[in-house]
Amino acid sequence: MDRIRIRGGRPLVGQVRISGAKNAALPLMAAALLTPGTLTLTNLPRLADIDSMANLLDQHGIGVSFSGEGPDSAVALNGKTITSTLAPYDIVRKMRASVLVLGPLVAREGHAEVSLPGGCAIGTRPVNLHIQALEALGAEISIERGYIHAKAPNGLKGGVVRFPMVSVGATENTLMAATLAQGTTVIENAAREPEITDLANCLIAMGARIDGVGTDKLIVHGVTSLHGATHRIMPDRIETGTFACAVAATGGEVELIDGRFELIESLVEVLIAAGCRIDQTPSGLKIARNGHRIQGVDVMTQPFPGFPTDMQAQVMALMTTAEGASMITETIFENRFMHVPELVRMGANITVHGASALVRGVGELTAAPVMATDLRASVSLVLAGLVADGETIVNRIYHLDRGYERVEAKLAGVGAQVERLSG
């Protein structure tokens, strides 16, 4: 199993190109199930999760064709014929986003059988909101032997979906399903994450009629069919934030090509309060920290436009060597402090109290062998290794490969001493 070796203590200088957003690409790929035409997605990140979704779509009958590399990476998805409405356990268990095929399959084919999903072990994340939303659109749903069985033989009907809590995945599933429902669907308390806006814009390009894009109330006027389209995937705001935290932790100055300020405003506020300088450039964003120690800043995760839960672990790693203390509170997922014991192994001073972690900054972290437990936790350990004294080995980096494209190569390109060790 691959590992990453890091020798810390080097500031980062240069440019990093931000890849397309994984969390946007996965629902966009699932949207190919809604049309017999070809959906072409450009700026595609090449990640393990992308391959898992491609394998899932392939077994549904979607033609999948990858092309290009880097900024020219793309995938063409042809849904002329759906050959299977079964999303099997062996594929779905690898990635929670697989449940996003449920809504499109029911909307287009009138039935679907989707295994209960897997993915990162960061809480229960039940699919009840997905199920309740589709039931509000007329689907009949049961769960049998670990599979969601959904049917709407006469098609889905427009309705009102009121989410009791904000859910990105449930909003995406409902939005896709509603595009082909008969009549008008109103989605209230919809998630407002930029990835949902990206999905909505793609669906509109495919012929969907959607009002309220970017707000917490989406109104979808169902159409009888959608057509193919070409759509450029938005840049990855979590990768942008991760590299911004890497520069904040190590010092130096790096331009994040394709980084977009409006996607990471809540993080920018934290980094500026911590003592960094962030400027917009013609090509993206530039972040710098030179000659002073990071200051402790309190953080609470919230749905967008609040601070993203997917950046909590990275900011915690940053705050381990800050001057003063930081209180980091997680309100989205209940098991998202699993990186804490590994950071403590490296000398961090962190005390967890329920949903909050008190981080008292220390002068220096010490390198140690550590083990990743989930996607964002894994990259937090990489950030800790970049500032630690000595050689850090990060194990179980298959989590990292699910969400970060060539992270070790990108870091090495701006001066980090980091390499992948095979086997």
C-alpha positions as CSV (number, residue, x, y, z in Angstrom):
1,M,0.0,0.0,0.0
2,D,1.4,3.4,-1.0
3,R,2.7,5.9,1.6
4,I,3.8,9.5,1.4
5,R,7.1,10.6,2.9
6,I,7.5,14.3,4.0
7,R,10.6,16.2,5.3
8,G,9.2,19.3,6.9
9,G,10.5,22.8,7.4
10,R,10.5,24.2,3.9
11,P,8.5,27.3,2.8
12,L,6.4,27.0,-0.4
13,V,7.1,29.2,-3.3
14,G,5.7,29.2,-6.9
15,Q,2.4,28.3,-8.6
16,V,-0.1,25.5,-8.2
17,R,-2.9,24.8,-10.6
18,I,-6.2,24.0,-8.9
19,S,-8.0,21.0,-10.4
20,G,-11.7,20.7,-11.2
21,A,-13.9,20.1,-8.1
22,K,-14.5,16.5,-7.1
23,N,-17.6,17.4,-5.2
24,A,-19.0,19.0,-8.3
25,A,-17.8,16.4,-10.8
26,L,-19.5,13.4,-9.2
27,P,-23.1,14.7,-9.3
28,L,-22.4,16.2,-12.8
29,M,-21.4,12.7,-13.9
30,A,-24.6,11.2,-12.4
31,A,-26.6,13.8,-14.4
32,A,-25.6,11.9,-17.6
33,L,-28.2,9.3,-16.6
34,L,-30.9,11.9,-17.3
35,T,-30.4,12.2,-21.1
36,P,-29.9,9.9,-24.1
37,G,-27.5,12.5,-25.5
38,T,-23.8,13.0,-24.7
39,L,-22.8,15.1,-21.6
40,T,-19.2,16.2,-21.9
41,L,-17.5,17.5,-18.8
42,T,-14.2,19.4,-19.0
43,N,-11.7,20.4,-16.4
44,L,-12.2,16.9,-15.0
45,P,-10.0,15.9,-11.9
46,R,-8.5,12.4,-12.3
47,L,-9.2,10.8,-9.0
48,A,-10.1,7.4,-7.5
49,D,-13.7,8.7,-6.8
50,I,-14.0,9.8,-10.5
51,D,-13.0,6.3,-11.6
52,S,-15.5,4.7,-9.2
53,M,-18.3,6.8,-10.5
54,A,-17.3,6.0,-14.1
55,N,-17.4,2.3,-13.3
56,L,-20.8,2.7,-11.8
57,L,-22.2,4.6,-14.8
58,D,-20.6,2.1,-17.2
59,Q,-22.5,-0.8,-15.6
60,H,-25.7,1.3,-16.0
61,G,-25.0,1.4,-19.7
62,I,-23.5,4.9,-20.0
63,G,-20.7,5.1,-22.5
64,V,-17.7,6.6,-20.8
65,S,-14.8,8.1,-22.7
66,F,-11.9,9.9,-21.0
67,S,-9.6,12.3,-22.9
68,G,-6.8,14.8,-22.2
69,E,-4.7,15.5,-19.1
70,G,-4.5,18.3,-16.6
71,P,-6.5,21.4,-17.6
72,D,-7.5,19.6,-20.8
73,S,-8.9,16.5,-19.0
74,A,-12.4,15.6,-20.0
75,V,-15.0,12.9,-20.0
76,A,-17.8,12.2,-22.5
77,L,-20.8,10.4,-21.1
78,N,-23.3,8.9,-23.5
79,G,-26.6,7.7,-22.0
80,K,-28.4,6.5,-25.2
81,T,-29.5,3.3,-23.5
82,I,-29.8,2.5,-19.8
83,T,-29.1,-1.2,-19.6
84,S,-29.4,-1.6,-15.8
85,T,-31.0,0.3,-12.9
86,L,-29.1,-1.7,-10.3
87,A,-26.3,0.1,-8.5
88,P,-24.5,-2.8,-6.8
89,Y,-22.9,-3.0,-3.4
90,D,-19.4,-3.8,-4.7
91,I,-19.2,-0.4,-6.4
92,V,-21.4,1.8,-4.2
93,R,-19.6,0.8,-1.0
94,K,-16.5,2.6,-2.1
95,M,-18.0,6.0,-2.4
96,R,-21.0,7.7,-0.8
97,A,-21.7,9.9,-3.8
98,S,-22.9,6.7,-5.6
99,V,-26.3,7.3,-4.1
100,L,-26.6,10.3,-6.5
101,V,-27.7,7.8,-9.3
102,L,-30.9,7.1,-7.4
103,G,-32.8,10.3,-8.4
104,P,-31.8,10.3,-12.1
105,L,-32.6,6.6,-12.6
106,V,-36.0,6.8,-11.0
107,A,-36.8,10.0,-13.0
108,R,-35.8,8.5,-16.4
109,E,-36.5,4.8,-16.0
110,G,-39.2,4.7,-13.4
111,H,-37.3,2.4,-11.0
112,A,-33.9,1.9,-9.4
113,E,-32.2,-0.4,-7.0
114,V,-29.3,1.3,-5.2
115,S,-27.1,-0.2,-2.5
116,L,-26.9,1.8,0.7
117,P,-23.6,3.8,0.3
118,G,-20.2,3.7,1.9
119,G,-17.4,6.3,1.7
120,C,-15.5,8.0,4.5
121,A,-16.2,6.9,8.1
122,I,-17.1,10.4,9.4
123,G,-20.6,9.7,10.8
124,T,-23.8,8.0,9.9
125,R,-24.9,10.4,7.2
126,P,-28.2,8.6,6.6
127,V,-30.0,8.7,3.3
128,N,-33.4,9.3,4.8
129,L,-33.5,12.8,3.4
130,H,-32.9,11.5,-0.2
131,I,-35.7,9.0,0.3
132,Q,-38.2,11.4,1.8
133,A,-37.6,13.9,-1.0
134,L,-38.3,11.3,-3.7
135,E,-41.3,10.1,-1.9
136,A,-42.6,13.7,-1.9
137,L,-42.3,13.4,-5.7
138,G,-44.4,10.3,-5.8
139,A,-41.8,7.5,-5.7
140,E,-42.6,4.4,-3.7
141,I,-39.5,3.3,-1.7
142,S,-38.5,0.4,0.5
143,I,-35.2,-0.8,1.9
144,E,-34.6,-4.5,1.6
145,R,-31.3,-6.4,2.3
146,G,-29.2,-3.3,2.2
147,Y,-30.7,-1.9,-1.0
148,I,-32.9,1.1,-1.7
149,H,-35.8,0.0,-4.0
150,A,-37.5,2.9,-5.6
151,K,-40.3,2.9,-8.2
152,A,-42.4,5.4,-10.0
153,P,-44.0,3.5,-12.9
154,N,-46.1,6.5,-14.0
155,G,-43.3,8.9,-13.6
156,L,-42.4,11.4,-10.8
157,K,-44.8,14.2,-10.0
158,G,-43.8,17.7,-9.0
159,G,-44.3,18.5,-5.3
160,V,-42.9,20.5,-2.4
161,V,-39.8,19.2,-0.7
162,R,-38.9,20.8,2.6
163,F,-35.6,19.6,4.1
164,P,-35.5,19.7,7.9
165,M,-31.8,20.2,7.7
166,V,-29.4,21.3,5.0
167,S,-28.1,18.4,2.9
168,V,-25.9,18.8,-0.2
169,G,-26.4,15.3,-1.5
170,A,-30.2,15.2,-0.9
171,T,-30.5,18.6,-2.7
172,E,-28.5,17.3,-5.6
173,N,-30.5,14.1,-5.9
174,T,-33.8,15.9,-5.7
175,L,-32.8,18.6,-8.2
176,M,-31.8,16.0,-10.8
177,A,-35.0,14.0,-10.2
178,A,-37.2,17.0,-10.4
179,T,-35.9,18.0,-13.9
180,L,-37.9,15.2,-15.5
181,A,-40.9,15.2,-13.0
182,Q,-44.3,16.2,-14.3
183,G,-45.2,19.7,-13.1
184,T,-43.3,22.0,-10.8
185,T,-41.2,21.0,-7.8
186,V,-40.3,23.4,-5.0
187,I,-37.2,22.5,-2.9
188,E,-37.1,24.5,0.3
189,N,-34.1,24.8,2.7
190,A,-32.0,23.6,-0.3
191,A,-28.2,23.6,0.2
192,R,-26.5,26.6,-1.4
193,E,-23.0,25.1,-1.9
194,P,-21.3,26.3,-5.1
195,E,-21.3,22.7,-6.4
196,I,-25.1,22.7,-6.5
197,T,-25.0,25.9,-8.5
198,D,-22.6,24.2,-10.9
199,L,-24.9,21.2,-11.2
200,A,-27.9,23.5,-11.8
201,N,-26.1,25.4,-14.5
202,C,-25.2,22.2,-16.2
203,L,-28.8,20.9,-16.0
204,I,-30.0,24.2,-17.5
205,A,-27.6,23.8,-20.4
206,M,-29.1,20.3,-20.9
207,G,-32.6,21.9,-21.2
208,A,-33.8,21.9,-17.6
209,R,-35.9,24.8,-16.3
210,I,-34.7,25.9,-12.8
211,D,-35.3,29.1,-10.9
212,G,-33.6,30.3,-7.7
213,V,-30.2,29.0,-8.5
214,G,-27.8,29.9,-5.7
215,T,-30.6,30.4,-3.1
216,D,-32.1,28.1,-0.6
217,K,-35.4,27.8,-2.6
218,L,-35.1,26.0,-5.9
219,I,-38.1,25.9,-8.3
220,V,-37.9,23.2,-11.0
221,H,-40.3,23.1,-13.8
222,G,-40.2,19.6,-15.2
223,V,-39.6,18.9,-18.8
224,T,-40.2,15.7,-20.8
225,S,-36.5,15.2,-21.8
226,L,-33.1,16.6,-21.5
227,H,-30.4,16.8,-24.2
228,G,-26.6,16.6,-24.2
229,A,-24.3,19.5,-23.4
230,T,-20.7,20.5,-22.7
231,H,-19.9,21.9,-19.2
232,R,-16.7,23.0,-17.6
233,I,-16.4,21.8,-14.0
234,M,-15.8,24.5,-11.4
235,P,-12.4,24.7,-9.7
236,D,-12.1,22.8,-6.4
237,R,-12.6,25.1,-3.5
238,I,-11.4,22.5,-1.0
239,E,-8.2,21.9,-2.9
240,T,-7.8,25.7,-3.1
241,G,-8.3,26.0,0.7
242,T,-6.0,23.1,1.4
243,F,-3.1,24.6,-0.5
244,A,-3.8,28.0,1.1
245,C,-3.5,26.3,4.5
246,A,-0.2,24.7,3.4
247,V,1.3,28.1,2.6
248,A,-0.1,29.5,5.8
249,A,1.5,26.7,7.8
250,T,4.9,26.7,6.1
251,G,5.4,30.3,5.1
252,G,6.3,31.5,1.6
253,E,4.2,32.7,-1.3
254,V,2.2,30.7,-3.8
255,E,-0.2,31.6,-6.6
256,L,-3.2,29.3,-6.8
257,I,-4.1,29.2,-10.5
258,D,-7.9,29.0,-11.1
259,G,-8.5,29.6,-7.4
260,R,-11.6,31.8,-6.9
261,F,-12.0,34.1,-4.0
262,E,-15.8,33.9,-3.9
263,L,-15.6,30.1,-3.3
264,I,-13.5,30.4,-0.2
265,E,-14.5,33.6,1.5
266,S,-15.1,32.1,4.9
267,L,-11.6,30.5,4.8
268,V,-10.1,33.8,3.6
269,E,-11.5,35.5,6.7
270,V,-9.8,32.9,8.9
271,L,-6.5,33.1,7.2
272,I,-6.4,36.9,7.2
273,A,-7.2,36.9,10.9
274,A,-4.4,34.4,11.4
275,G,-1.9,36.7,9.7
276,C,-1.8,35.8,6.1
277,R,-2.0,38.0,3.0
278,I,-4.4,37.0,0.2
279,D,-4.7,38.8,-3.1
280,Q,-6.6,38.2,-6.3
281,T,-4.5,37.9,-9.4
282,P,-5.5,37.7,-13.1
283,S,-5.1,33.9,-12.9
284,G,-6.4,33.1,-9.5
285,L,-5.3,33.9,-5.9
286,K,-2.0,34.5,-4.2
287,I,-1.4,33.7,-0.6
288,A,1.7,34.7,1.4
289,R,3.0,34.4,5.0
290,N,6.4,35.7,5.7
291,G,8.4,36.3,8.8
292,H,5.8,35.9,11.6
293,R,3.9,33.1,13.4
294,I,0.3,32.2,12.6
295,Q,-2.2,33.5,15.2
296,G,-4.9,31.2,16.7
297,V,-8.4,31.7,15.3
298,D,-11.7,30.1,16.4
299,V,-13.6,28.2,13.7
300,M,-17.1,26.7,13.5
301,T,-18.2,24.6,10.5
302,Q,-21.5,25.6,8.9
303,P,-23.3,25.0,5.6
304,F,-22.3,27.3,2.8
305,P,-21.6,30.3,2.9
306,G,-20.3,29.3,6.3
307,F,-17.0,27.6,7.0
308,P,-16.8,24.2,5.2
309,T,-16.6,21.0,7.2
310,D,-14.2,19.7,4.5
311,M,-11.7,22.3,5.6
312,Q,-11.9,21.7,9.3
313,A,-9.1,19.1,9.5
314,Q,-6.7,21.3,7.5
315,V,-7.3,24.4,9.6
316,M,-6.8,22.3,12.7
317,A,-3.4,21.2,11.4
318,L,-2.6,24.8,10.7
319,M,-3.6,25.9,14.2
320,T,-1.4,23.3,15.9
321,T,1.6,25.6,15.6
322,A,-0.2,28.9,16.0
323,E,0.5,31.4,18.7
324,G,-2.3,31.1,21.2
325,A,-5.3,28.8,21.3
326,S,-8.0,28.0,18.8
327,M,-11.5,26.5,19.4
328,I,-12.6,24.4,16.4
329,T,-16.3,23.3,16.5
330,E,-17.7,20.7,14.1
331,T,-21.5,21.1,13.5
332,I,-21.9,19.0,10.3
333,F,-20.6,15.5,11.0
334,E,-20.3,13.8,14.4
335,N,-17.1,11.7,13.8
336,R,-14.8,14.2,12.1
337,F,-12.1,14.5,14.7
338,M,-10.4,11.2,13.9
339,H,-7.3,13.0,12.8
340,V,-6.8,14.4,16.4
341,P,-4.9,11.4,17.8
342,E,-2.5,11.4,14.9
343,L,-1.8,15.1,15.2
344,V,-1.2,14.5,18.9
345,R,1.3,11.8,18.0
346,M,3.2,14.6,16.2
347,G,3.3,16.8,19.3
348,A,0.1,18.8,18.9
349,N,-1.8,19.9,22.0
350,I,-5.5,19.2,21.3
351,T,-8.3,18.5,23.7
352,V,-11.7,17.3,22.4
353,H,-14.8,18.3,24.2
354,G,-17.8,16.8,22.4
355,A,-18.2,18.7,19.1
356,S,-15.4,21.1,19.9
357,A,-11.6,20.7,19.9
358,L,-9.4,23.1,21.8
359,V,-6.0,23.5,20.0
360,R,-3.2,25.1,22.0
361,G,-0.5,26.1,19.6
362,V,3.0,24.6,20.2
363,G,6.3,25.9,18.9
364,E,7.0,22.9,16.7
365,L,5.6,19.5,15.6
366,T,7.8,16.4,15.5
367,A,7.7,14.0,12.6
368,A,6.1,10.6,13.2
369,P,4.5,7.7,11.3
370,V,0.8,8.5,11.1
371,M,-2.3,6.8,9.5
372,A,-5.1,8.5,7.5
373,T,-8.6,7.7,8.6
374,D,-10.6,9.6,5.9
375,L,-10.1,11.9,3.0
376,R,-9.7,15.3,4.6
377,A,-8.0,13.9,7.7
378,S,-5.3,12.4,5.4
379,V,-4.4,15.8,3.9
380,S,-4.3,17.4,7.4
381,L,-1.6,14.9,8.2
382,V,0.3,15.9,5.1
383,L,0.1,19.6,6.2
384,A,1.3,18.7,9.6
385,G,4.3,16.8,8.0
386,L,5.2,19.9,6.0
387,V,5.9,21.9,9.2
388,A,7.2,19.0,11.4
389,D,10.8,18.6,12.3
390,G,12.1,15.4,10.7
391,E,10.6,12.8,8.4
392,T,6.9,12.0,8.5
393,I,5.4,8.9,6.9
394,V,1.6,9.1,6.1
395,N,0.1,5.7,5.7
396,R,-3.2,4.6,4.0
397,I,-3.1,7.4,1.5
398,Y,-5.8,5.7,-0.7
399,H,-8.1,8.1,1.1
400,L,-6.0,11.0,-0.3
401,D,-6.2,9.6,-3.8
402,R,-10.0,9.8,-3.6
403,G,-10.0,13.5,-3.5
404,Y,-6.7,15.1,-4.4
405,E,-5.1,15.0,-7.8
406,R,-1.3,14.4,-7.7
407,V,-1.0,16.2,-4.4
408,E,2.5,15.1,-3.7
409,A,3.7,16.3,-7.2
410,K,1.9,19.7,-6.8
411,L,3.5,20.2,-3.4
412,A,6.9,19.2,-4.7
413,G,6.5,21.7,-7.5
414,V,6.4,24.6,-5.0
415,G,9.4,23.4,-2.9
416,A,8.1,20.8,-0.5
417,Q,10.2,17.7,0.2
418,V,7.5,15.1,-0.4
419,E,7.4,11.9,-2.3
420,R,5.2,8.8,-2.8
421,L,6.5,5.5,-1.7
422,S,5.1,2.5,-3.5
423,G,4.1,-0.7,-1.8
